[in-house]
Amino acid sequence: MLLDPSVIYAIIGFTLASYAVMGNDAVQTLGTFMASNLRAFKWYWLWLAASAVLCVTLFYGWSVHGDIAYGRLDKIPYQQIQWYHAAAPLVLVILTRIGIPVSTTFLVLSVFASTFVMEKMLLKSALGYGVAAITAYILWMIIARIINEKYDKVQKEHRAMWRTLQWISTGFLWVTWLQHDMANIAVFLPREMPFGMLIGVIVILCASLALIFKQHGGKINHIVLEKSGARFMRSATFIDLAFAMLLIVFKEMNNIPMSTTWVFVGLLAGRELAIATTYRADYEFKKVYPLVK
C-alpha cells in the first residue's frame, strides 16, 4: 500500500527538522554544558541525561496538555504537508552542517504561519533580543565585578558544588527551551497524536540528540564557545539560569512562537558588553564586536 505523498513529506520534514533544530538551536542550550563536562564525563552520559529530561518533558506535555508543543502551535493549524514544507528543514540541515547559526523558528514556521502570525513572531522575537540584551548587561555588570568570568578560578573544593548547580541549571533551561522550540519540529505532526506516535517521536529526537553529543555540538558550538568564559561551568551556570528565566517570561506572555536564538544572542551580547565595560582596560572594541554580533 502506497503512502500518501503528504505523509511522506511529513516524515521527511519531521526527521530533517529533528536533526536540524537539535543541531542548531539545542546546541545553544546544551553547548556550554557539553564543553564544561566532556573532560569529566563521556559524551553518552551527558546524552542520557539530556534525553531523560526530553522524554519527561514531552510525555508531560502530551499527557497533561495534550500537546508536545505546549500550545505554541495554537495559531498555526495543522495542514497537509507539501514538498516545500519539507524543504525548509533541509535548508536548515545544510546551514547547520556548515556552522551557520540561524533562527529555526522563522525558517521552519514561515512556510506554515500566516502573515499575521509571522508579524507577531517577529515583534516578539525582536522584543526578546532587546530585553535579553538589557537584562544581561545589567546582570553581568554586577556579576563581572564579583567574578572574573574570563578565567575559571573556582577552588577545587567548590568544583563539585558548581558542577551540580550547572547540571540543575542546564536541566531547567533544557525544559524551558523544549517548551518553546518543540513547535519547530511538531509543526509537521498531527496536533493530537496517539501514544505510539509519541514514542516514535521521542526515539527519533533522542537519536538526533545522540549525533549532536557525539559530535560535541558540531560547528555551531564553536561559535558559542567564542564568548568569554562560556566553557567554564560557573559561567555556564549563570548563562543557563538567565536564559531559562527569560524564556519563562516570554512563555507566559502568550502562545505566539518566538526565536529563542534571538533571545540567546541578545543575552550573550549584553553579557559580553558588560564584561568589556567592567574590564575596559583589557578590551578593545574591535575585539569585542565580533563576539557580540
Secondary structure, DSSP 4 states (H G I P E B T S, - for coil): -PPPHHHHHHHHHHHHHHHHHIIIIIHHHHHHHHHHHTTTS-HHHHHHHHHHHHHHHHHHIIIIIS-TTTTTTTTS------HHHHHHHHHHHHHHHHT----HHHHHHTTTS-HHHHHHHHHHHHHHHHHHHHHHHHHHHHHHHH--TTS----GGGHHHHHHHHHHHHHHHHHHHHHHHTHHHHTTS-SS--HHHHHHHHHHHHHHHHHHHHTTTHHHHHHHTTSTTTTSHHHHHHHHHHHHHHHHHHHHH-S----HHHHHHHHHHHHHHHHHHHTGGG--HHHHHHHH-
